[in-house]
Amino acid sequence: MAVMRKQRKHSQPDLKDQRIAELEEQLAQALLIIQKQQKQIERLQQMNNELRERVAELERAGKRQAAPFARRHWVERPRPPGRTRGQGQFVHRELPQVLQVQETKIAKLQGCPACGGKLKEIHTHEQYVTDIPVVAVQTTRFVTYSGYCRECHKRVRSHHPEQTSEATGAAGVLVGPRAKALAADLKHRLGVSYGKVSEVLNDTFGLQVSISGWCQADQKLAHTAQPVYAALLEAIRQCSVVNAYETGWRIGTLAAWLWVFTHREVTVYAIRDNRSSDVVIDILGEQFPGILTTDCYLAYDDRKLKKWLKQKCVGHLLKDLRECLKIYHEGHKEHKGLTSDGQNS
């Protein structure tokens, strides 16, 4: 009995030591896994920060700015301009073609301007300067007549073909169509504000129009162009293939979407406050007979467009495949790295 008690006393410490060793091994493995996960978390956080910076950069670039073509990343050692010495064919730049010369000015040289002596070996030099002529505001007075018809007893009035309105009195001072067209182009194509449009036309041509005046002129221009826009809608609905796309748009402080529906011969733009399939139906109609080419946005696959013929953009599909392939390779490398670390441990 004494011998068995001694054996039990000796066996109990051995079991405790074995259990402690197992726990220490499990703890070491757990710490190793925690370290790997910590490194992975740090790597993911770094990727997240980079993506956030990229998104912020794209958002800033998407907004209109004074320098849209500014260089984002400076090159530490830029290459010098021009061709490498001793390479390539050296030629002089060709003279620009002058279409028409309206005026010729001659600067005579009677003698040496320094000492007044006579000159010899006199050569002739030519220089062409193309500039904008001085433009002054032109005001045209239209005189029309009105009267009562003795036959039908109606009030009739004459109208000149160049008149854009029949307003008289205080409302009879108008801005001409050329100025309206230039202001609309500055505002809507180049993104110039109404305030700066007013400043540009005032400083350049002396045309004094208030900011609200240009805004009202745009509203009237939009109302006048409604028949043309309706004709464009009818033309785009008869096209065999239409490419559609939408992008973010700002109306002051309000968020909206700019839609474009284009074909080889006609393009229609629409600004809406939503990004749903209702815009597609509103522009192309409920029964579009052609093929609609789009990206993979879900609105184009709505049940309302189920019977339409559609083609997805090949460029977007290839881009998605490249991203999937990249994720696959990164995941394969990560899995291979974890497997090799597990085998080594």
Beta strands, then each sheet from edge to edge (+ up, - down):
strand 1: 146-148
strand 2: 155-157
strand 3: 241-251
strand 4: 254-262
strand 5: 267-272
strand 6: 291-294
strand 7: 309-312
sheet 1: 1+ 2-
sheet 2: 5+ 4- 3+ 6+ 7+
end
